[in-house]
């Protein structure tokens, strides 16, 4: 910063000094975490919603002949889509709150705005956000692992189709690759009494060539990536808020309030 002992220099650089103070007060880690949070939730909610809709069509068309066998999964998909709506609204509001808390703690730590200082109530609020964000990060870690299940299922399905195509090129006999199957019942998508519940041989290979399969696979990969970005954003929030809270406690012990 420029020296501020000369009054004429303070007036000449008033606007510049104000801009520098504003930029210095921006909580950049919280801002980056907020952008990551919104980007991750947009991927997770948008792609996850569409992936569930495509899964319903895919399973109902190729793995379940009786609609009663698909009732439980259809109800679960509809319920989880409503959960996605709630998650999108919650994290949008929570991201705003965390960003506002980042502005508050950064201003208090850097003492940018004149006599503005942290208070005991402000430190309690910061600690509350740390605890809530820690709990959310732990829960979202489970969500991140859960989103890997459909990606794993579709990846196995793609590898199985690839093996079927290789056998079809080398052996003309249908019986050589007719025993290779993907059973949706093993992954909990359908009950064990569902018929047919599985796809085998060239029937399975034809499913892998459909646009519904490729779109669903890509959407689940994007959903998995969105969950990972959201988890990264929560970790960045934890690091930023924990650091600011530690500095606020240090300032409190020094008598700066």
VEXPA-202968 format. One record per residue: x, y, z of N, C-alpha, C in turn. Coordinates in steps of 0.05 Angstrom, whole numbers, padded with zeros to 5 digits, always signed. Each point is the difference from the previous one (the first is absolute). Layout:
BEGIN
XYZXYZXYZ
...
This chain:
BEGIN
+00017-00024+00000-00017+00024+00000+00018+00025+00000
-00012+00022-00010+00014+00026-00001+00000+00012+00028
+00018+00017+00006+00000+00015+00025-00025+00017+00002
-00011+00002+00024-00025+00014+00004+00003+00024+00018
+00024+00010+00005+00004+00023+00018-00006+00026-00013
+00002+00002-00027-00007+00024-00014-00029+00000-00007
-00016+00021+00011-00029+00000-00005-00006+00002-00030
+00016+00016-00015-00007+00003-00029+00003-00027-00015
+00020-00017+00009+00003-00025-00013-00023-00019+00007
-00010+00002+00024-00023-00017+00008-00025+00007-00017
-00004+00026-00005-00023+00008-00016+00004-00008-00029
+00025+00002-00010+00005-00007-00028-00003-00030-00005
+00007-00016+00020-00001-00029-00004-00023-00012+00016
-00020+00016+00006-00023-00010+00016-00014-00023-00014
-00007+00004-00026-00014-00021-00015+00017-00025-00003
+00026+00004-00006+00018-00022-00003+00003-00016+00026
+00003+00015+00022+00004-00013+00025-00026-00015+00008
-00023+00011-00006-00025-00014+00006-00003-00026-00016
+00008+00001-00025-00001-00024-00017+00019-00022+00011
+00024+00009+00008+00019-00019+00010-00010-00013+00026
-00013+00017+00017-00011-00011+00024-00022-00020-00005
-00017+00006-00020-00022-00019-00007+00011-00026-00011
+00020+00002-00018+00012-00025-00010+00014-00016+00022
+00012+00014+00019+00014-00013+00021-00019-00014+00019
-00025+00010+00002-00020-00011+00018-00015-00023-00012
+00004-00006-00026-00015-00022-00012+00011-00027+00010
-00017-00018+00010+00009-00026+00009+00003-00019-00025
+00023+00001-00012+00004-00015-00025-00004-00030+00003
+00010-00013+00022-00006-00028+00003-00030-00007+00002
-00015+00017+00015-00028-00005+00002-00014+00006-00027
+00010+00020-00015-00012+00005-00026+00005-00023-00019
+00025-00010+00000+00006-00024-00018-00017-00024+00009
-00003-00004+00026-00016-00022+00010-00029+00003-00008
-00010+00024+00000-00028+00005-00008-00004-00006-00029
+00018+00008-00017-00002-00006-00029+00002-00030-00004
+00018-00013+00014+00002-00029-00003-00026-00014+00010
-00011+00010+00022-00024-00011+00011-00023+00002-00020
-00004+00024-00012-00022+00004-00019+00004-00016-00025
+00025-00002-00010+00006-00016-00024-00005-00029+00005
+00010-00010+00024-00004-00028+00006-00029-00007+00004
-00015+00017+00013-00029-00006+00005-00015+00002-00026
+00008+00018-00018-00014+00001-00026+00004-00026-00016
+00025-00010+00001+00005-00026-00014-00015-00023+00014
+00002+00000+00026-00012-00022+00015-00031+00000-00003
-00012+00022+00004-00030+00002-00001-00010-00003-00028
+00011+00015-00019-00010+00000-00027+00004-00027-00013
+00025-00009+00000+00006-00026-00014-00011-00023+00016
-00001+00002+00026-00011-00022+00016-00030-00004-00005
-00014+00022-00002-00029-00001-00006-00005-00013-00027
+00014+00008-00020-00004-00011-00027+00010-00029-00001
+00021-00007+00014+00010-00027+00000-00020-00019+00013
-00013+00009+00021-00021-00017+00013-00023-00005-00019
-00008+00021-00015-00022-00003-00019+00007-00019-00022
+00025+00002-00010+00009-00019-00021+00003-00028+00011
+00008-00003+00025+00002-00027+00011-00027-00013+00002
-00020+00015+00007-00027-00011+00001-00009-00011-00027
+00006+00015-00021-00007-00009-00027+00017-00024-00008
+00025+00001+00006+00019-00022-00008-00008-00027+00013
-00004+00001+00026-00006-00025+00015-00028-00010-00008
-00019+00018-00002-00027-00008-00006-00002-00012-00028
+00017+00010-00019-00001-00009-00027+00013-00027-00004
+00024-00004+00012+00016-00023-00006+00002-00021+00022
-00006+00007+00025+00004-00019+00022-00025-00008+00015
-00022+00013-00004-00025-00006+00015-00023-00001-00019
-00013-00023-00002-00024-00003-00016-00025+00007+00015
-00001-00006+00025-00023+00005+00017+00004+00027+00014
-00020+00017-00002+00002+00027+00012+00001-00002+00031
-00011-00021+00011+00000-00003+00030+00028-00005+00010
+00017-00013-00016+00028-00004+00008+00016+00026+00001
-00010+00020-00014+00014+00026-00002-00012+00021+00018
-00021-00006+00015-00014+00020+00016+00018+00011+00022
+00015-00017+00013+00017+00010+00023+00021+00018-00010
+00013-00007-00022+00022+00016-00011-00011+00027-00011
-00024-00001-00012-00012+00025-00011-00007+00019+00023
-00010-00012+00022-00006+00017+00024+00026+00012+00012
+00021-00016+00001+00026+00010+00010+00011+00022-00017
-00002-00003-00026+00010+00020-00019-00015+00026+00004
-00027-00002+00002-00016+00025+00003+00006+00013+00027
+00004-00016+00021+00006+00011+00026+00028+00014+00000
+00019-00013-00013+00027+00011+00000+00001+00026-00017
-00017+00002-00020-00001+00024-00016-00010+00023+00016
-00019-00005+00018-00009+00021+00018+00022+00008+00020
+00016-00020+00009+00022+00006+00017+00021+00018-00014
+00004-00005-00026+00018+00017-00015-00009+00029+00000
-00027+00004-00003-00010+00028+00001+00006+00013+00026
-00004-00015+00022+00006+00011+00026+00030+00005+00004
+00017-00018-00010+00029+00005+00003+00009+00025-00015
-00011+00004-00024+00007+00023-00015-00007+00026+00014
-00024+00001+00012-00008+00024+00014+00016+00004+00026
+00005-00022+00014+00015+00002+00026+00029+00010-00005
+00014-00012-00019+00028+00007-00004+00002+00028-00013
-00020+00009-00015+00001+00027-00010-00001+00020+00023
-00018-00004+00019-00002+00018+00023+00025-00003+00018
+00009-00024+00004+00023-00005+00018+00025+00012-00012
+00003-00001-00026+00023+00012-00013+00001+00030+00004
-00024+00013-00001-00001+00029+00005+00008+00006+00029
-00010-00016+00019+00006+00004+00028+00030-00003+00005
+00012-00021-00012+00028-00004+00005+00017+00022-00013
-00008+00010-00023+00014+00022-00012-00002+00025+00017
-00024+00006+00011-00004+00023+00018+00017-00003+00025
+00001-00025+00011+00017-00005+00023+00029+00004-00006
+00008-00008-00025+00028+00005-00009+00007+00029-00001
-00019+00017-00010+00005+00028-00001+00002+00012+00028
-00017-00010+00018+00001+00010+00028+00027-00007+00013
+00008-00025-00001+00024-00008+00014+00025+00011-00013
+00000+00002-00026+00023+00012-00014+00003+00029+00008
-00022+00015+00001+00001+00028+00008+00009+00003+00029
-00009-00019+00017+00008+00002+00028+00029-00007+00003
+00010-00020-00015+00028-00008+00003+00018+00022-00011
-00006+00010-00023+00017+00020-00012-00004+00028+00010
-00022+00004+00016-00006+00026+00012-00001+00021-00022
-00016-00005-00020+00001+00018-00023-00018+00024+00004
-00022-00003+00014-00020+00021+00001+00001+00015+00026
+00021+00014+00004+00003+00019+00022-00002-00014+00027
-00021+00007+00016-00003-00011+00027-00014-00026+00000
-00006-00012-00023-00014-00026+00000+00018-00022+00012
-00011-00013+00020+00015-00022+00013-00018-00024+00004
+00012-00023+00004-00016-00024+00005-00012+00001+00029
-00022-00012+00003-00013-00002+00026-00002-00029+00009
-00007-00004+00025-00004-00028+00009-00022-00014-00015
-00022+00015-00006-00022-00012-00015+00009-00007-00028
+00017+00017-00012+00010-00006-00027+00017-00025-00001
+00016-00004+00021+00017-00024+00001-00017-00025+00005
-00022+00003+00015-00018-00023+00003-00014-00007-00026
-00007+00020-00015-00012-00005-00026+00020-00015-00019
+00024+00010+00000+00021-00013-00016+00004-00029+00008
+00000-00005+00026+00003-00028+00010-00023-00017-00008
-00024+00012+00000-00024-00015-00008+00002-00008-00030
+00009+00019-00016+00003-00007-00029+00021-00021-00004
+00021+00000+00016+00021-00021-00003-00012-00027+00006
-00016-00002+00022-00011-00026+00008-00020-00010-00021
-00018+00018-00009-00020-00007-00020+00013-00009-00026
+00020+00015-00009+00014-00007-00025+00015-00026+00003
+00011-00006+00023+00014-00025+00005-00020-00023-00002
-00024+00003+00012-00021-00021-00002-00009-00004-00029
-00004+00022-00014-00008-00001-00028+00021-00014-00017
+00026+00006+00005+00021-00013-00015+00000-00030+00005
-00004-00008+00025-00001-00029+00006-00023-00013-00014
-00024+00013+00001-00023-00012-00014+00004-00001-00030
+00011+00022-00011+00004+00001-00028+00021-00020-00010
+00018-00007+00017+00019-00021-00006-00014-00027-00006
-00021-00005+00015-00016-00024-00005-00016+00003-00026
-00010+00024-00005-00014+00005-00026+00019-00004-00023
+00024+00010+00003+00020-00003-00021+00006-00030-00006
+00002-00016+00021+00004-00028-00004-00025-00013-00012
-00023+00009+00007-00025-00012-00011-00003+00006-00030
+00009+00023-00008-00002+00007-00029+00019-00017-00017
+00019-00013+00012+00018-00017-00015-00013-00027-00007
-00022-00007+00013-00012-00026-00005-00012-00002-00028
-00016+00019-00010-00010-00002-00027+00023+00002-00021
+00020+00016+00006+00023+00001-00019+00014-00027-00002
+00003-00013+00023+00012-00027+00001-00017-00020-00016
-00027+00002+00004-00018-00019-00014+00002+00004-00030
-00001+00025-00009+00000+00005-00029+00028-00005-00012
+00021+00004+00016+00027-00007-00009+00003-00030-00004
-00010-00016+00019+00000-00029-00004-00016-00008-00024
-00022+00013-00004-00018-00006-00023+00015+00006-00026
+00014+00022-00001+00015+00006-00024+00023-00020-00005
+00014-00008+00021+00021-00019-00003-00011-00027-00009
-00023-00008+00011-00012-00025-00008-00008+00001-00030
-00011+00022-00008-00008+00003-00029+00025-00001-00018
+00022+00011+00010+00024+00000-00016+00010-00029-00003
-00002-00016+00022+00009-00028-00002-00019-00016-00019
-00025+00006+00001-00019-00013-00018+00006+00006-00029
+00007+00025-00006+00006+00008-00027+00026-00014-00009
+00020-00003+00018+00024-00014-00008-00005-00029-00006
-00016-00013+00017-00007-00028-00005-00016-00003-00025
-00017+00019-00006-00017-00002-00024+00018+00003-00025
+00022+00014+00001+00018+00003-00023+00017-00025-00003
+00007-00013+00021+00018-00023-00002-00014-00027-00002
-00024-00002+00012-00015-00025-00001-00028+00006-00011
-00007-00012-00022-00026+00005-00012-00023-00013+00015
+00006-00019+00017-00022-00014+00015-00012+00018+00021
-00026+00001+00001-00014+00017+00019+00003-00011+00029
+00003-00026+00002+00002-00012+00027+00025+00007+00014
+00020+00009-00015+00025+00007+00013-00002+00025+00017
-00018+00018-00006-00002+00025+00015-00028+00004+00011
-00017-00019-00003-00028+00003+00010-00001-00002+00030
+00020-00012+00013-00001-00003+00029+00010+00025+00015
+00011+00019-00015+00010+00025+00013-00023+00019+00005
-00005+00006+00025-00024+00016+00007+00006+00022+00019
-00018+00019+00002-00001+00020+00021-00027-00002+00014
+00001-00006+00026-00024-00004+00015-00006+00025+00017
-00021+00014-00006-00007+00024+00015-00009-00006+00028
-00009-00025+00005-00009-00007+00027+00023-00002+00019
+00024-00006-00009+00023-00001+00017+00008+00027+00012
-00007+00021-00014+00007+00027+00009-00023+00014+00015
-00021-00016+00006-00023+00011+00015-00019+00017-00017
+00003+00001-00026-00018+00016-00016-00028-00012-00003
-00001-00027+00002-00025-00014-00003-00001-00022+00021
-00024-00009+00008-00003-00022+00019+00010-00027-00013
+00006-00020+00016+00011-00024-00010-00020-00016-00017
-00026+00005+00004-00020-00015-00016-00007+00015-00026
+00014+00021-00006-00006+00016-00025+00009-00016-00024
-00015+00002-00021+00006-00014-00025+00001+00020-00023
+00020-00001-00018+00022-00019+00001+00021+00008+00020
+00002+00026+00006+00019+00009+00020+00029+00001-00009
+00006-00012-00023+00027+00001-00010-00001+00000-00030
+00023+00008-00012+00003+00001-00029+00026-00015-00007
-00001-00017-00020+00022-00017-00007+00007+00001-00029
+00025-00007-00006+00009-00003-00028-00004+00025-00017
-00009-00005-00024-00003+00022-00020-00022+00019+00008
-00019-00009+00016-00020+00018+00011+00012+00022+00017
+00019-00009+00017+00014+00019+00017+00018+00019-00017
+00013-00012-00021+00017+00017-00017-00017+00021-00015
-00024-00007-00008-00017+00019-00014-00009+00022+00019
-00003-00006+00026-00008+00021+00019+00023+00020+00003
+00025-00010+00000+00022+00018+00004+00004+00019-00024
-00012-00007-00022+00002+00017-00024-00022+00022-00002
-00019-00001+00018-00022+00019-00001+00009+00027+00011
-00014+00021-00009+00006+00027+00010-00008+00003+00029
-00021-00014+00009-00008+00002+00028+00022-00009+00019
+00014-00021-00008+00021-00010+00017+00023+00020+00002
+00009+00010-00023+00023+00018+00000-00006+00026+00014
-00024+00010-00004-00008+00025+00014-00001-00004+00030
-00012-00023+00008-00002-00005+00029+00028-00004+00012
+00017-00013-00014+00028-00004+00010+00014+00027+00004
-00002+00017-00020+00013+00026+00002-00012+00017+00022
-00026-00002+00004-00013+00016+00020+00008-00009+00028
+00003-00026+00004+00009-00010+00026+00029+00008+00005
+00017+00000-00020+00027+00009+00004+00001+00029+00008
-00017+00016-00013-00001+00029+00007-00011+00003+00028
-00019-00016+00008-00011+00001+00027+00021-00007+00021
+00016-00021-00006+00022-00008+00017+00021+00022+00003
+00006+00013-00023+00019+00022+00001-00011+00024+00015
-00026+00006-00003-00012+00021+00015+00000-00004+00030
-00004-00025+00008+00001-00007+00029+00029+00004+00010
+00020-00007-00016+00028+00004+00008+00007+00029+00002
-00009+00016-00018+00005+00029+00001-00013+00012+00025
-00025-00008+00006-00013+00010+00023+00014-00008+00026
+00011-00024+00001+00015-00009+00023+00026+00016+00003
+00013+00006-00023+00024+00017+00001-00007+00028+00010
-00023+00011-00008-00008+00027+00009-00005+00000+00030
-00012-00021+00011-00004-00001+00029+00027-00002+00015
+00019-00014-00011+00026-00002+00013+00014+00028-00001
-00003+00014-00022+00012+00027-00002-00013+00019+00021
-00027-00002+00002-00014+00015+00020+00010-00006+00028
+00004-00026+00006+00010-00008+00026+00028+00012+00006
+00017-00001-00020+00027+00011+00004-00001+00030+00005
-00016+00014-00016-00001+00029+00002-00013+00009+00026
-00023-00012+00007-00013+00008+00025+00015-00008+00025
+00013-00023-00001+00016-00008+00023+00024+00019+00004
+00013+00008-00022+00023+00018+00003-00010+00027+00011
-00022+00011-00011-00010+00026+00009-00008-00001+00030
-00013-00022+00007-00008-00003+00028+00024-00001+00019
+00021-00015-00009+00024-00001+00017+00013+00027+00004
+00000+00016-00022+00012+00027+00002-00018+00018+00018
-00027-00004-00002-00018+00016+00017+00005-00007+00029
+00004-00025+00006+00005-00008+00028+00027+00012+00009
+00019+00001-00017+00026+00011+00007-00003+00030+00005
-00015+00014-00017-00005+00029+00004-00015+00005+00026
-00019-00019+00006-00015+00003+00025+00017-00003+00024
+00020-00017+00000+00018-00004+00022+00018+00024+00003
+00006+00014-00022+00017+00024+00001-00016+00025+00007
-00026-00004+00004-00016+00023+00008-00011+00016-00023
+00002-00010-00024-00011+00014-00023-00028-00011-00005
-00021+00017+00005-00028-00009-00001-00016+00020-00016
